[in-house]
Amino acid sequence: MKVENPSEDEFRAVEGELDAKGRRFAIVVSRFNAFITERLLLSACDGLLRCGALRTDIEIARVPGAFEIPSAARTLALTKKYDAIICLGCLLRGDTAHYDVIVNEVTRGIGQSAQETGVPHAFGVLTCDTLEQAIDRAGLKMGNKGFEAALAALEMASLREAISSQRSAVSEKQIPRIARNDKAKQIPPSRSPRRRNDKAKSRNMQKKRGSSLL
């Protein structure tokens, strides 16, 4: 049996574009480990500006630590003012289980906020074992995760818009034939029940007047 890989042209794909013009973004950044998170923030803003965003279209919300990021992100998303939310933070593993608890709650909270509000959330929270790993991911060997989160948020905002417009176009095409022919099937005014009742009342009045004259 011969298996052939289908070409991409045979399938229709919907993708987002890296175009920030006309869109608004909110960035939630934690102050804890600020020497890392500030680098993520600057790179995220740089990514949005490079893609056409205006400085006035970028709102920055600072929270004490990574644990508070999901709450602030949900609050911003519920305002419906932003096309995407970018979440930035840095968590470093310590000697206790505190790290694991915070990582799980932050990840779950950000994902849940995105699903329940319908606003794309980009995950730019570093979860590293050592400070060296965090530094590498904040602009050195491993690039900058803030920049990557900004691009992910931008693409998801564009994809969400493309899917929404596609759904509205499909719904218009799927209007039932009965609905399209409603105007043609409307009852003429002369045949409407109210008009028939009015005519019946007028006939009864005429009969009463004729009988009274007799």
Backbone hydrogen bonds, N-H to C=O, Kabsch-Sander energy under -0.5 kcal/mol:
donor,donor_aa,acceptor,acceptor_aa,energy
3,V,1,M,-0.5
4,E,2,K,-0.6
10,E,7,S,-1.3
11,F,8,E,-1.4
13,A,11,F,-0.5
15,E,13,A,-0.5
19,D,17,E,-1.6
20,A,51,C,-2.6
23,R,20,A,-1.8
25,F,57,D,-3.0
26,A,84,A,-1.9
27,I,59,E,-3.4
28,V,26,A,-0.5
28,V,86,I,-3.1
29,V,27,I,-0.6
29,V,61,A,-2.4
30,S,88,L,-1.5
31,R,63,V,-2.5
32,F,64,P,-1.1
34,A,31,R,-1.0
36,I,33,N,-2.1
37,T,33,N,-2.2
38,E,34,A,-2.5
40,L,36,I,-1.8
41,L,37,T,-2.5
42,L,38,E,-2.4
43,S,39,R,-1.9
44,A,40,L,-2.2
45,C,41,L,-2.5
46,D,42,L,-2.0
47,G,43,S,-2.2
48,L,44,A,-2.0
49,L,45,C,-2.5
50,R,46,D,-2.3
51,C,47,G,-1.1
52,G,49,L,-1.5
53,A,48,L,-2.4
57,D,54,L,-1.4
58,I,55,R,-1.3
59,E,25,F,-2.8
59,E,57,D,-0.6
61,A,27,I,-3.3
63,V,29,V,-2.2
68,E,65,G,-0.9
69,I,66,A,-1.4
72,A,68,E,-1.8
73,A,69,I,-2.7
74,R,70,P,-2.5
75,T,71,S,-2.1
76,L,72,A,-2.2
77,A,73,A,-2.4
78,L,74,R,-2.3
79,T,75,T,-0.6
79,T,76,L,-0.8
80,K,77,A,-1.5
81,K,76,L,-0.6
83,D,24,R,-2.9
84,A,24,R,-0.8
85,I,120,P,-2.7
86,I,26,A,-3.1
87,C,85,I,-0.5
87,C,122,A,-2.6
88,L,28,V,-3.3
88,L,86,I,-0.6
89,G,124,G,-1.3
91,L,126,L,-3.0
93,R,128,C,-2.1
99,Y,96,T,-0.7
101,V,97,A,-1.9
102,I,98,H,-2.3
103,V,99,Y,-2.6
104,N,100,D,-2.1
105,E,101,V,-2.1
106,V,102,I,-2.7
107,T,103,V,-2.3
108,R,104,N,-2.4
109,G,105,E,-2.7
110,I,106,V,-2.4
111,G,107,T,-2.1
112,Q,108,R,-2.7
113,S,109,G,-2.2
114,A,110,I,-2.0
115,Q,111,G,-2.1
116,E,112,Q,-2.5
117,T,113,S,-2.0
118,G,114,A,-1.5
122,A,85,I,-3.0
124,G,87,C,-2.4
124,G,122,A,-0.9
126,L,89,G,-2.8
126,L,124,G,-0.6
128,C,91,L,-2.5
134,A,130,T,-1.4
135,I,131,L,-2.4
136,D,132,E,-2.2
137,R,133,Q,-1.3
138,A,135,I,-1.2
139,G,136,D,-0.6
139,G,143,G,-2.5
140,L,135,I,-0.8
140,L,136,D,-0.5
140,L,143,G,-0.6
142,M,136,D,-1.8
143,G,140,L,-1.3
145,K,137,R,-2.4
148,E,144,N,-1.7
149,A,145,K,-2.2
150,A,146,G,-1.9
151,L,147,F,-2.0
152,A,148,E,-2.2
153,A,149,A,-2.5
154,L,150,A,-2.2
155,E,151,L,-2.5
156,M,152,A,-2.3
157,A,153,A,-2.1
158,S,154,L,-2.0
159,L,155,E,-2.5
160,R,156,M,-2.6
161,E,157,A,-1.7
162,A,158,S,-2.2
163,I,159,L,-2.6
164,S,160,R,-2.1
165,S,161,E,-2.3
166,Q,162,A,-1.8
167,R,163,I,-2.4
168,S,164,S,-2.0
169,A,165,S,-1.8
170,V,166,Q,-2.0
171,S,167,R,-2.4
172,E,168,S,-1.6
173,K,169,A,-1.5
174,Q,170,V,-1.5
175,I,172,E,-1.0
180,R,176,P,-1.7
181,N,177,R,-1.7
182,D,179,A,-1.1
185,K,181,N,-1.7
186,Q,183,K,-0.9
191,R,188,P,-1.4
192,S,188,P,-0.7
192,S,189,P,-0.8
196,R,192,S,-2.2
197,N,193,P,-2.5
198,D,194,R,-2.0
199,K,195,R,-2.1
200,A,196,R,-2.3
201,K,197,N,-2.2
202,S,198,D,-2.1
203,R,199,K,-2.1
204,N,200,A,-2.2
205,M,201,K,-2.1
206,Q,202,S,-2.1
207,K,203,R,-2.4
208,K,204,N,-2.2
209,R,205,M,-2.2
210,G,206,Q,-2.3
211,S,207,K,-2.4
212,S,208,K,-1.9
213,L,209,R,-1.7
214,L,210,G,-1.5
